[in-house]
Amino acid sequence: MDAESREAGFSAQPGLGRRAVAEGLGTAFLLAAVVGSGIMGERLAGGNVAIALLANALATGAALVALILTFGSISGAHFNPAVTLADAAVGGLRWRDVPGYLAAQMAGAFAGVAAAHAMFGMSMFSASRHARAGGPQFLSEFVATFGLLSVIWGVARTRSAAVPFAVAAFITAAYWFTASTSFANPAVTIARSATDTFAGIRAADVPAFVVAQLLGAGAATLLFRWLTPALPRRAPEVLVPHRSDTEKPASKSPEPVIFACVQNAGRSQMAAAFFNALADPRKARALSAGTRPADGVHPEVVAAMREVGLDVSGVRPRRLTSDVAQGATLLVTMGCGDECPIVPGAARDDWPLDDPKGQPIERVREIREEIRRRVVGLLAAHGWHR
């Protein structure tokens, strides 16, 4: 990450105090869900461990979606020291902010355990006697955390809005395909040593779990830095884009949305044209740009758009620069892959669409209609339609 991009990404974030509170609250609710659902599931399952585990997994997955959506825009919704350390390692979080995140996560984790115990009439803490030792458990935690970080790095770079659901889906699944039931989180692991319930772990087994988790997170991060060299530019948006409310466009101004492709001569031009024709101009407006802009809009695109009453013949493709992207709330990319830049503070989505350049007019019409359908859905989802 270059210095300018790094500074832009960090300056858009809320202060460390607010981010730490969000991390603490989110982690507390996560542990309350994990421990509380374990207690309830075990009490109601009548000795059927499979039913208790199912209840525990579903409650944890549902809580993760809700909590990431709730706190993600403030702190990034790490709730996990392994995620925080991995994010800092690739430049997404200042190292000087890491202790604040870790302290908040640990305090929140123990607070969540205490809250769960209190809700079920138990003592504040109780040393767990639940043994989780051995090579299979160590491997399970390595695999679970490797998978979790792989999901985060893989999804955040193309569809940041889907990260809460992808993370929750993976953890819910990993409850069942790992022998350890997928802790995948050092703060969660340490705090669960303080509950002698279904979700607990014996204190003697905690160090091996934490080591496996950190190794798994590190391995996944190294792999994705190799698979996607642009990963450091995505890191400030993990788990989801987060910035200060003071950095958002004023509510009275339309929200800028950017459609970006390679040449800014086809897909992004069609998307921006449909968007501006269908959106309430008081709520949102669209810009389009490219990483390597062409000299003009492709003629087949001009012809296809004329068929629906939209003229893009006079539009000149432009390069996506920081000035063009300033203040954008959403970046929609179309086929530029790792060339697509990060817009600090903007949510990101990727529409995998074929390039209409050189295509028969029938195929260009199909691409046009797919873009129109996606734009209509985007406007409906955000309430930007006329």
C-alpha positions in Angstrom: 0.0 0.0 0.0 1.4 3.4 -1.0 1.7 6.2 1.6 -1.1 8.2 0.1 -3.5 5.3 -0.1 -2.6 4.2 3.4 -3.2 7.6 4.9 -6.5 8.0 3.0 -7.7 4.7 4.2 -6.9 5.4 7.9 -8.1 9.0 8.0 -11.6 7.8 7.0 -11.9 5.6 10.1 -13.6 6.5 13.4 -11.3 7.2 16.3 -9.6 4.3 18.2 -11.9 4.8 21.2 -15.1 4.2 19.3 -13.6 1.3 17.3 -12.4 -0.3 20.6 -15.8 0.0 22.1 -17.4 -1.5 19.0 -14.9 -4.4 19.1 -15.6 -5.0 22.8 -19.4 -5.0 22.5 -19.3 -7.1 19.4 -17.0 -9.7 21.0 -19.2 -9.7 24.2 -22.3 -10.4 22.3 -20.5 -13.1 20.3 -19.4 -14.9 23.4 -22.9 -14.5 25.0 -24.3 -16.2 21.9 -21.7 -19.0 21.9 -21.9 -19.8 25.6 -25.6 -19.0 26.1 -26.8 -21.1 23.2 -24.5 -23.9 24.4 -26.2 -23.9 27.8 -29.7 -23.7 26.4 -29.0 -26.3 23.7 -27.6 -28.7 26.2 -30.5 -28.2 28.6 -33.1 -28.7 26.0 -31.5 -31.5 24.0 -32.1 -34.2 26.5 -28.6 -35.7 26.2 -28.6 -35.5 22.4 -25.2 -33.9 21.7 -25.9 -33.5 18.0 -29.0 -31.4 18.7 -27.1 -29.3 21.2 -24.2 -28.7 18.7 -26.7 -27.8 16.0 -28.3 -25.2 18.3 -24.9 -23.8 19.2 -23.8 -23.6 15.6 -26.9 -21.9 14.3 -27.1 -19.4 17.1 -23.4 -18.5 16.6 -23.8 -18.1 12.8 -26.9 -16.0 13.1 -25.2 -13.8 15.8 -22.1 -13.3 13.6 -24.2 -11.9 10.7 -26.1 -9.5 13.0 -23.0 -8.4 14.8 -20.8 -7.8 11.7 -23.6 -5.8 10.1 -24.1 -3.8 13.3 -20.5 -2.9 14.2 -18.7 -3.5 10.9 -19.1 0.1 9.7 -17.4 1.3 12.9 -14.5 -1.0 13.6 -14.5 -3.5 10.8 -16.0 -6.1 13.1 -12.9 -8.2 13.7 -14.0 -9.6 17.1 -10.9 -11.8 16.8 -7.2 -11.2 17.6 -6.2 -13.4 14.7 -8.1 -11.2 12.2 -6.7 -8.1 13.8 -3.1 -9.3 13.7 -3.5 -10.5 10.1 -5.0 -7.1 9.1 -2.2 -5.2 10.7 0.4 -7.5 9.0 -0.8 -6.4 5.5 -1.2 -2.7 6.4 -5.0 -2.6 7.0 -4.6 -1.5 10.6 -2.0 0.6 12.3 0.2 -1.5 14.6 -0.3 1.2 17.3 -4.0 0.5 17.2 -3.6 -3.3 17.6 -3.2 -3.3 21.5 -6.5 -1.3 21.8 -8.3 -3.8 19.6 -6.9 -6.9 21.4 -7.6 -5.5 24.8 -11.2 -4.7 23.8 -11.7 -8.1 22.3 -10.4 -9.9 25.4 -12.4 -7.8 27.8 -15.5 -8.2 25.7 -15.0 -12.0 25.5 -14.9 -12.4 29.3 -17.9 -10.0 29.7 -19.9 -12.1 27.3 -19.2 -15.3 29.2 -20.2 -13.5 32.5 -23.4 -12.3 30.9 -24.3 -15.7 29.6 -23.7 -17.2 33.0 -25.8 -14.5 34.7 -28.7 -15.1 32.2 -28.8 -18.8 33.2 -28.4 -18.3 36.9 -24.8 -19.5 37.1 -21.7 -18.1 38.9 -19.8 -15.4 36.9 -17.0 -17.7 35.9 -16.2 -21.4 36.3 -13.0 -23.2 35.2 -13.8 -25.5 32.3 -13.1 -29.2 32.6 -13.9 -29.9 28.9 -10.8 -31.6 27.4 -10.0 -30.6 23.9 -6.4 -32.0 23.4 -4.5 -33.8 20.8 -3.2 -33.6 17.2 -6.7 -33.7 15.6 -7.9 -30.8 17.7 -4.7 -28.8 16.8 -5.2 -29.5 13.1 -8.8 -28.7 13.3 -8.1 -25.2 14.7 -5.4 -24.6 12.1 -7.8 -25.6 9.3 -10.7 -23.6 10.8 -8.7 -20.4 11.1 -7.0 -20.8 7.8 -10.4 -21.2 6.2 -11.9 -18.2 8.1 -9.1 -15.9 6.9 -9.3 -17.3 3.4 -13.0 -16.5 3.3 -12.4 -12.9 4.6 -9.5 -12.1 2.2 -11.3 -13.8 -0.7 -14.7 -12.2 -0.3 -13.6 -8.7 1.0 -11.7 -8.0 -2.2 -14.7 -8.4 -4.5 -17.9 -8.3 -2.5 -17.5 -6.6 0.8 -21.2 -6.5 1.4 -21.3 -10.3 1.4 -18.6 -10.8 4.1 -20.9 -11.0 7.1 -22.9 -13.8 5.4 -19.8 -15.6 4.1 -18.0 -15.5 7.5 -21.1 -16.8 9.3 -21.7 -19.5 6.8 -18.1 -20.8 7.1 -18.1 -20.8 10.9 -21.5 -22.5 11.0 -20.2 -25.2 8.6 -16.9 -25.5 10.4 -18.7 -26.4 13.7 -19.5 -29.6 11.9 -16.5 -30.5 9.8 -13.8 -29.9 12.4 -13.2 -32.0 15.4 -12.7 -28.9 17.6 -16.1 -27.3 16.6 -14.1 -24.4 15.1 -13.2 -21.9 17.7 -10.9 -20.1 15.2 -10.5 -17.1 17.5 -7.9 -16.7 20.4 -10.2 -14.3 22.4 -13.1 -16.8 22.2 -10.8 -19.6 23.1 -9.3 -18.0 26.2 -12.7 -16.8 27.5 -14.3 -20.2 26.9 -11.8 -21.6 29.4 -13.9 -19.7 32.0 -17.1 -21.6 31.4 -17.6 -25.1 32.6 -20.4 -25.7 30.1 -21.0 -27.2 26.7 -18.9 -24.5 24.9 -16.0 -24.7 27.4 -12.4 -25.7 26.9 -9.9 -26.8 29.6 -7.3 -24.1 30.3 -4.5 -26.5 29.7 -5.7 -27.0 26.1 -5.9 -23.3 25.3 -2.2 -22.6 24.3 -2.2 -25.2 21.6 -5.5 -23.9 20.2 -4.2 -20.3 20.1 -0.9 -21.4 18.4 -2.8 -23.3 15.8 -5.2 -20.4 15.2 -2.3 -17.9 14.7 -0.5 -20.3 12.4 -3.6 -20.8 10.4 -4.3 -17.1 10.1 -0.7 -16.4 9.1 -0.7 -19.1 6.5 -3.9 -17.9 4.9 -2.7 -14.3 4.8 0.6 -15.3 3.2 -1.2 -17.4 0.6 -3.6 -14.6 -0.3 -0.8 -12.1 -0.5 0.6 -14.3 -3.2 -2.7 -15.2 -4.9 -3.8 -11.5 -5.0 -0.9 -9.1 -4.9 -3.3 -6.2 -4.4 -4.4 -7.6 -1.0 -2.7 -4.8 1.0 -4.9 -2.3 -0.8 -8.0 -4.2 0.4 -6.9 -4.5 4.0 -8.3 -1.2 5.3 -11.8 -2.5 4.4 -11.6 -5.7 6.5 -14.0 -7.2 7.5 -16.3 -4.5 6.0 -15.7 -0.9 5.0 -15.7 1.3 8.1 -15.3 5.1 8.3 -16.4 8.0 10.4 -19.9 9.4 10.1 -18.3 12.8 9.6 -16.7 11.5 6.4 -20.0 10.5 4.8 -21.6 12.8 2.3 -24.2 15.0 3.9 -27.7 13.5 3.8 -28.9 16.4 1.7 -26.4 15.6 -1.1 -26.8 12.7 -3.5 -24.6 9.7 -2.7 -21.9 9.2 -5.4 -21.7 5.7 -6.8 -18.9 4.6 -9.1 -19.1 2.0 -11.9 -15.6 0.9 -13.0 -14.3 -1.4 -15.7 -11.1 -1.5 -17.7 -11.7 0.8 -20.6 -14.8 2.6 -19.4 -16.2 2.1 -22.8 -18.9 -0.5 -22.3 -20.2 -2.1 -19.1 -19.6 0.8 -16.8 -21.0 3.3 -19.2 -24.2 1.3 -19.6 -24.5 0.9 -15.8 -24.0 4.6 -15.1 -26.5 5.5 -17.8 -29.2 3.2 -16.5 -28.5 4.3 -12.9 -28.8 8.0 -13.6 -31.9 7.5 -15.7 -33.7 5.5 -13.0 -32.3 6.9 -9.7 -33.7 9.8 -7.7 -31.1 12.5 -8.4 -31.6 13.9 -4.9 -30.6 10.6 -3.4 -27.7 9.2 -5.6 -25.8 9.8 -8.8 -23.5 7.6 -10.8 -20.1 8.1 -12.3 -18.2 5.7 -14.5 -14.4 5.3 -15.0 -11.8 2.8 -16.0 -8.3 1.7 -15.2 -7.2 2.0 -18.8 -9.8 4.2 -20.6 -10.4 3.9 -24.3 -10.7 6.8 -26.7 -14.5 6.4 -26.9 -17.5 4.3 -26.0 -17.7 1.1 -28.1 -20.0 1.6 -31.1 -21.9 -1.6 -30.4 -22.7 -0.3 -26.9 -23.8 3.1 -28.3 -26.2 1.2 -30.7 -27.6 -1.0 -27.9 -28.2 1.9 -25.6 -29.9 3.9 -28.3 -32.4 1.1 -28.6 -33.6 1.9 -25.0 -33.5 5.6 -25.4 -30.2 6.4 -23.8 -27.4 8.2 -25.7 -23.9 7.5 -24.6 -22.2 8.5 -27.9 -20.9 11.8 -26.6 -19.5 10.4 -23.3 -15.7 10.3 -23.1 -14.1 7.5 -21.1 -12.0 8.6 -18.1 -9.5 7.2 -15.8 -10.5 6.4 -12.2 -8.4 8.7 -10.0 -8.7 9.7 -6.4 -10.3 13.0 -7.5 -13.0 11.1 -9.4 -13.6 8.7 -6.5 -13.7 11.3 -3.8 -16.7 10.9 -1.5 -18.0 7.8 -3.2 -20.1 5.5 -1.0 -20.1 2.5 -3.4 -17.7 1.1 -6.0 -19.1 -1.4 -8.4 -16.4 -3.1 -10.5 -16.9 -5.0 -13.7 -14.1 -7.2 -14.9 -11.0 -5.2 -13.9 -9.9 -7.7 -11.3 -6.9 -6.7 -9.3 -6.5 -3.6 -11.4 -9.6 -2.2 -9.8 -8.5 0.3 -7.1 -9.7 0.6 -3.6 -11.8 3.6 -2.8 -11.3 4.3 0.9 -14.6 4.4 2.8 -16.6 3.0 0.0 -18.4 -0.3 0.0 -17.4 -2.6 -2.9 -19.3 -5.0 -5.1 -18.2 -6.9 -8.2 -20.5 -7.7 -11.2 -18.9 -10.5 -13.3 -20.1 -9.4 -16.7 -18.7 -10.2 -20.2 -17.1 -7.3 -22.1 -19.4 -6.2 -24.9 -16.6 -5.0 -27.1 -16.7 -6.8 -30.5 -19.7 -8.9 -29.5 -22.7 -9.4 -31.9 -25.5 -6.9 -31.1 -27.7 -9.8 -29.8 -25.1 -10.6 -27.1 -24.6 -6.9 -26.3 -28.4 -6.6 -25.7 -28.2 -9.6 -23.3 -25.3 -7.8 -21.4 -27.3 -4.6 -21.4 -30.4 -6.2 -19.9 -28.3 -8.0 -17.2 -26.8 -4.6 -16.3 -30.3 -3.0 -16.2 -31.5 -5.8 -13.9 -28.6 -5.4 -11.6 -29.0 -1.6 -11.5 -32.7 -1.9 -10.7 -31.9 -4.3 -7.8 -29.2 -1.9 -6.5 -31.6 1.0 -6.5 -34.2 -1.0 -4.7 -31.8 -2.3 -2.1 -30.6 1.2 -1.2 -33.9 3.1 -1.7 -32.4 5.2 -4.4 -35.1 4.7 -7.1 -37.3 7.6 -8.2 
